[in-house]
Amino acid sequence: MPPVLLASTLLLFVTLGYGSLCVASPFGNCRKCRGWGHAVTTDRKGKTKRGKDCRRCKATGKRIRVGRHLYNVAARLHRDGTR
């Protein structure tokens, strides 16, 4: 199997896999707070406590995936263009 064909097949499988992931689960964990929705800090005794709310995900712990965002933009553009 030529390397170009192998690379294009692998790229196709990765793209389809990520596309199916975006369809099945459009929201992923926030990368800043790791899905907690807030920062985790410690007090002077070393005990963990809740910190400030995450501004990136607005304290939900979830963010929309990049692929799903691109799909939403394309769908909105198509919908607005065909009205």
N, CA and C of each residue as an Amber inpcrd file, in Angstrom:
protein
   249
   0.8410000  -1.1680000   0.0000000   0.0000000   0.0000000   0.0000000
   0.8940000   1.2420000   0.0000000   0.7050000   2.1500000  -0.9510000
   1.5380000   3.3570000  -1.0000000   1.3130000   4.2420000   0.2220000
   2.3560000   4.9520000   0.6410000   2.2420000   5.7940000   1.8420000
   1.1950000   6.9010000   1.7150000   0.9970000   7.4310000   0.5060000
   0.0120000   8.4980000   0.3270000  -1.3970000   7.9660000   0.5590000
  -1.6710000   6.7840000   0.0370000  -2.9910000   6.1680000   0.2270000
  -3.2180000   5.8230000   1.6950000  -2.1910000   5.3270000   2.3490000
  -2.2870000   4.9980000   3.7700000  -2.5360000   6.2460000   4.6130000
  -1.8380000   7.3220000   4.3090000  -2.0120000   8.5690000   5.0700000
  -3.3950000   9.1600000   4.8460000  -3.8820000   9.1280000   3.6080000
  -5.2090000   9.6860000   3.3440000  -6.3060000   8.8410000   3.9840000
  -6.1320000   7.5230000   4.0170000  -7.1030000   6.6460000   4.6730000
  -7.1250000   6.9020000   6.1730000  -5.9390000   7.0450000   6.7620000
  -5.8500000   7.3310000   8.1930000  -6.4890000   8.6780000   8.5240000
  -6.2440000   9.6820000   7.7030000  -6.8370000  11.0040000   7.9070000
  -8.3590000  10.9490000   7.7940000  -8.8570000  10.1580000   6.8660000
 -10.3070000   9.9930000   6.7040000 -10.9270000   9.3610000   7.9460000
 -10.2850000   8.3230000   8.4850000 -10.8080000   7.6640000   9.6830000
 -10.7750000   8.5800000  10.9070000  -9.7230000   9.3520000  11.0470000
  -9.6250000  10.2840000  12.1750000 -10.6990000  11.3670000  12.0640000
 -10.9120000  11.8820000  10.8580000 -11.9200000  12.9170000  10.6490000
 -13.3270000  12.3900000  10.9110000 -13.6330000  11.2080000  10.4120000
 -14.9490000  10.6230000  10.6520000 -15.1550000  10.2880000  12.1270000
 -14.0920000   9.8480000  12.7970000 -14.1890000   9.5520000  14.2270000
 -14.4740000  10.8090000  15.0460000 -13.7780000  11.9050000  14.7310000
 -14.0110000  13.1530000  15.4580000 -15.3940000  13.7250000  15.1300000
 -15.8170000  13.5810000  13.8770000 -17.1540000  14.0450000  13.4980000
 -18.2370000  13.2860000  14.2370000 -18.0830000  11.9750000  14.3700000
 -19.0740000  11.1930000  15.1060000 -19.0410000  11.5210000  16.5940000
 -17.8650000  11.8440000  17.1290000 -17.7710000  12.2670000  18.5240000
 -18.5070000  13.5880000  18.7410000 -18.3750000  14.5260000  17.7920000
 -19.0580000  15.8110000  17.9080000 -20.5710000  15.6580000  17.8030000
 -21.0280000  14.6790000  17.0280000 -22.4730000  14.4330000  16.9200000
 -22.9870000  13.7770000  18.2030000 -22.2580000  12.7990000  18.7050000
 -22.7130000  12.0620000  19.8860000 -22.5980000  12.8920000  21.1640000
 -21.5200000  13.6680000  21.2910000 -21.2990000  14.4510000  22.4990000
 -20.7590000  15.8220000  22.1080000 -21.6580000  16.7940000  21.8220000
 -21.1950000  18.0940000  21.3400000 -20.4620000  18.9270000  22.3840000
 -20.6000000  18.6030000  23.6520000 -19.9340000  19.3650000  24.7070000
 -18.8700000  18.5010000  25.3640000 -17.6880000  19.0790000  25.5440000
 -16.5890000  18.4080000  26.2270000 -16.2470000  19.1490000  27.4980000
 -15.3760000  18.5630000  28.3000000 -14.9630000  19.2130000  29.5380000
 -14.1520000  20.4610000  29.2390000 -14.3000000  21.4510000  30.0900000
 -13.5240000  22.6870000  29.9680000 -12.0550000  22.3620000  30.2320000
 -11.1780000  22.9030000  29.3980000  -9.7570000  22.6070000  29.5510000
  -9.1210000  23.4090000  30.6810000  -9.7120000  24.5050000  31.0540000
  -9.1210000  25.3400000  32.1020000  -9.4110000  24.7750000  33.4920000
 -10.6560000  24.4130000  33.7390000 -11.0170000  23.9120000  35.0700000
 -11.1420000  22.3900000  35.1060000 -10.8780000  21.7300000  33.9800000
 -10.9380000  20.2680000  33.8460000 -12.3140000  19.6980000  34.1700000
 -13.3610000  20.4700000  33.8810000 -14.7260000  19.9870000  34.0710000
 -15.3070000  20.2140000  35.4510000 -14.5760000  20.8350000  36.3420000
 -15.0770000  21.0940000  37.6860000 -15.9980000  22.3010000  37.7210000
 -15.7560000  23.3000000  36.8930000 -16.5700000  24.5080000  36.9070000
 -16.0150000  25.5860000  37.8120000 -14.9630000  25.2570000  38.5340000
 -14.3370000  26.2180000  39.4380000 -12.9020000  25.7860000  39.6870000
 -12.1270000  26.6940000  40.2330000 -10.7490000  26.3670000  40.5940000
 -10.7470000  25.6570000  41.9400000  -9.7660000  24.8070000  42.1470000
  -9.6160000  24.1190000  43.4220000  -8.3850000  24.6970000  44.0960000
  -8.5680000  25.2300000  45.2820000  -7.4610000  25.8100000  46.0370000
  -7.3490000  25.1090000  47.3830000  -6.3060000  25.4250000  48.1080000
  -6.1240000  24.8560000  49.4420000  -6.0260000  25.9880000  50.4590000
  -6.4800000  25.7030000  51.6510000  -6.3380000  26.7000000  52.7140000
  -4.9800000  26.5140000  53.4090000  -4.7580000  27.2270000  54.4870000
  -3.4550000  27.1810000  55.1460000  -3.1570000  25.8290000  55.7740000
  -4.1860000  25.0580000  56.0980000  -3.9850000  23.7410000  56.6980000
  -3.7360000  22.6620000  55.6360000  -3.9140000  23.0110000  54.3550000
  -3.7220000  22.0410000  53.2870000  -5.0120000  21.3570000  52.8500000
  -6.1140000  21.7900000  53.4200000  -7.4060000  21.2170000  53.0800000
  -7.9060000  21.8460000  51.7760000  -8.4140000  21.0270000  50.8540000
  -8.8900000  21.5650000  49.5820000 -10.2290000  22.2590000  49.7720000
 -10.4150000  23.3230000  49.0310000 -11.6750000  24.0480000  49.0850000
 -11.9910000  24.6000000  47.7020000 -13.1990000  25.0190000  47.5270000
 -13.6680000  25.5330000  46.2510000 -13.1260000  26.9380000  46.0320000
 -12.6200000  27.1770000  44.8190000 -12.0930000  28.4930000  44.4880000
 -13.0990000  29.2930000  43.6840000 -12.5960000  30.1940000  42.8640000
 -13.4580000  31.0460000  42.0500000 -14.0880000  30.2550000  40.9090000
 -15.2470000  30.7430000  40.4540000 -15.9040000  30.1390000  39.3010000
 -15.0560000  30.3390000  38.0490000 -15.1180000  29.3600000  37.1630000
 -14.3670000  29.4330000  35.9150000 -15.0570000  30.4110000  34.9730000
 -14.2910000  31.3810000  34.4680000 -14.8790000  32.3730000  33.5600000
 -15.0120000  31.8310000  32.1450000 -14.1880000  30.8780000  31.7870000
 -14.2050000  30.3560000  30.4220000 -15.4850000  29.5630000  30.1320000
 -15.9070000  28.7220000  31.0700000 -17.1080000  27.9080000  30.8460000
 -18.3120000  28.4200000  31.6330000 -18.1610000  29.5430000  32.3010000
 -19.2250000  30.1470000  33.1170000 -19.7270000  29.1930000  34.2000000
 -18.8010000  28.4910000  34.8230000 -19.0330000  27.6000000  35.9730000
 -19.9000000  26.3960000  35.6380000 -19.9800000  25.9960000  34.3750000
 -20.7280000  24.7890000  34.0190000 -19.8210000  23.5770000  33.9230000
 -18.5350000  23.7950000  33.6290000 -17.6020000  22.6920000  33.4650000
 -17.6000000  22.1240000  32.0620000 -18.4760000  22.6170000  31.1880000
 -18.5860000  22.1040000  29.8260000 -18.3850000  23.2210000  28.8200000
 -17.7510000  22.8860000  27.6910000 -17.5830000  23.8200000  26.5810000
 -17.9090000  23.0990000  25.2920000 -18.3480000  23.8550000  24.2930000
 -18.6880000  23.2620000  23.0090000 -17.3960000  22.8740000  22.2840000
 -17.4140000  21.7310000  21.6350000 -16.2310000  21.2630000  20.9060000
 -16.0080000  22.1170000  19.6650000 -14.7670000  22.1640000  19.1900000
 -14.4060000  22.9830000  18.0330000 -15.1500000  22.5090000  16.7890000
 -15.2140000  21.1960000  16.5920000 -15.9090000  20.6580000  15.4240000
 -17.3930000  20.9780000  15.4380000 -18.0030000  20.9090000  16.5950000
 -19.4270000  21.2300000  16.6990000 -19.6560000  22.7170000  16.4610000
 -18.7420000  23.5610000  16.9410000 -18.8550000  24.9970000  16.7130000
 -18.7680000  25.3090000  15.2160000 -17.8370000  24.6680000  14.5140000
 -17.7160000  24.8770000  13.0710000 -18.9710000  24.4050000  12.3340000
 -19.5420000  23.2840000  12.7730000 -20.7830000  22.8040000  12.1680000
 -21.9190000  23.7920000  12.4070000 -22.0190000  24.3330000  13.6190000
 -23.0840000  25.2930000  13.9220000 -22.9450000  26.5600000  13.0820000
 -21.7020000  27.0240000  12.8820000 -21.4720000  28.2180000  12.0630000
 -21.8800000  27.9520000  10.6160000 -21.4860000  26.7870000  10.0790000
 -21.8330000  26.4480000   8.6950000 -23.3440000  26.2870000   8.5260000
 -24.0030000  25.6610000   9.4900000 -25.4520000  25.4780000   9.4080000
 -26.1810000  26.8220000   9.4890000 -25.6970000  27.7160000  10.3530000
 -26.3110000  29.0380000  10.4680000 -26.1180000  29.8410000   9.1890000
 -24.9340000  29.7570000   8.5870000 -24.6560000  30.4490000   7.3400000
 -25.5400000  29.9240000   6.2110000 -25.7090000  28.6150000   6.1450000
 -26.5710000  28.0190000   5.1090000 -28.0380000  28.4190000   5.3300000
 -28.4770000  28.3630000   6.5880000 -29.8550000  28.7100000   6.9020000
 -30.1560000  30.1630000   6.5830000 -29.2340000  31.0680000   6.9120000
 -29.4410000  32.4860000   6.6310000 -29.3520000  32.7770000   5.1380000
 -28.5570000  32.0040000   4.4040000 -28.4000000  32.2510000   2.9810000
 -29.5440000  31.7170000   2.1450000 -30.3200000  30.7800000   2.6690000
 -31.4120000  30.1830000   1.8990000 -32.7700000  30.7130000   2.2910000
 -32.8280000  31.7230000   3.0990000 -34.1240000  32.2920000   3.4900000
 -34.6860000  33.1580000   2.4070000
